[in-house]
Amino acid sequence: MFGLGVWDGEYAMSVVTGFGVTLSAYYEQQLSKLDKETNVTIRAAVNQSLVTWFGVGLMLVFIIGVFFFDEPRVPLLDTIYLVLGIGLTLNGLFIRSAYRDGLSDTSNAIRH
């Protein structure tokens, strides 16, 4: 992705995408260390959150862009980089949040 971005001059968008790929891959690796049941539960929660955020976010972005800024078209490569980068970043952050919640001890027992 970085090579394609540099070739087309899309430096900022390729940085966003690269950050998203790195963050998502790191937390996917952390998630693979957990047992299967916890892994499935966390993935289901992450996918549900990600779809909700994407649906609402894309609707707002395109409504604001089309109606308020009078931009009926958006550059395709910029949009692909931005959506992919934000999606992967959100995926990584949601996995991180669910991973932390899954590992936290919710009991009130005092441990020595």
C-alpha positions in Angstrom: 0.0 0.0 0.0 2.8 2.4 0.8 4.4 1.8 -2.6 1.2 2.5 -4.4 0.7 5.7 -2.3 4.2 7.0 -3.0 3.8 6.2 -6.7 0.6 8.2 -6.9 1.7 11.0 -4.5 -0.7 10.1 -1.7 1.7 10.4 1.2 -0.7 11.3 4.0 -3.3 8.7 3.0 -0.7 6.0 2.8 0.5 6.9 6.3 -3.0 6.6 7.7 -3.4 3.2 6.0 0.0 2.0 7.2 -0.8 3.0 10.8 -4.1 1.1 10.5 -2.4 -2.0 9.2 0.2 -1.9 11.9 -2.2 -1.4 14.7 -4.7 -4.0 13.5 -2.0 -6.6 12.9 -0.5 -6.1 16.3 -3.7 -6.6 18.2 -4.8 -9.4 15.9 -1.6 -11.2 17.0 -2.3 -10.5 20.6 -5.8 -11.8 20.1 -4.6 -15.0 18.6 -2.8 -15.9 21.9 -6.1 -16.2 23.7 -8.3 -19.3 23.9 -10.8 -20.0 21.2 -14.0 -19.1 23.1 -12.6 -15.7 24.3 -11.3 -15.1 20.8 -14.7 -15.6 19.2 -16.4 -13.5 21.7 -14.0 -10.6 21.3 -14.2 -10.8 17.5 -18.0 -10.7 17.5 -18.0 -7.6 19.7 -15.3 -5.9 17.5 -17.2 -6.7 14.3 -20.4 -5.4 15.7 -18.8 -2.2 16.8 -16.9 -1.7 13.6 -19.9 -2.1 11.4 -21.9 0.4 13.5 -19.1 3.0 13.5 -18.6 2.6 9.7 -22.2 2.8 8.8 -22.8 6.0 10.9 -19.4 7.5 10.0 -19.7 7.0 6.2 -23.3 8.4 6.2 -22.2 11.5 8.1 -19.1 12.1 6.0 -21.0 11.8 2.7 -24.0 13.8 3.8 -21.7 16.6 5.0 -19.5 16.4 1.9 -22.3 16.4 -0.6 -24.8 18.7 0.9 -22.7 21.3 2.8 -19.5 21.4 0.7 -21.2 20.7 -2.6 -18.8 17.9 -3.5 -20.7 15.3 -5.5 -17.5 13.4 -6.3 -14.6 12.4 -4.1 -11.2 11.2 -5.4 -11.2 7.4 -5.5 -7.7 6.7 -4.3 -7.9 9.2 -1.4 -11.2 7.6 -0.3 -9.8 4.1 -0.5 -6.8 4.9 1.6 -8.7 6.9 4.1 -11.5 4.3 4.6 -9.1 1.4 4.7 -6.8 3.2 7.2 -9.6 4.3 9.4 -11.2 0.9 9.3 -8.1 -0.9 10.2 -7.3 1.6 12.9 -10.7 1.3 14.5 -10.5 -2.5 14.2 -7.2 -2.5 16.1 -8.5 -0.1 18.8 -11.7 -2.1 19.3 -9.7 -5.3 19.6 -7.4 -3.5 22.1 -10.4 -2.4 24.2 -12.1 -5.8 24.1 -8.8 -7.6 24.8 -8.2 -5.4 27.9 -11.8 -6.0 29.1 -11.4 -9.8 28.5 -8.2 -10.0 30.5 -9.4 -7.8 33.3 -10.5 -9.5 36.5 -14.1 -8.5 37.4 -14.3 -10.3 40.6 -13.8 -8.6 43.9 -11.5 -11.3 45.3 -8.3 -10.2 46.9 -5.3 -12.1 45.5 -1.9 -12.6 47.1 
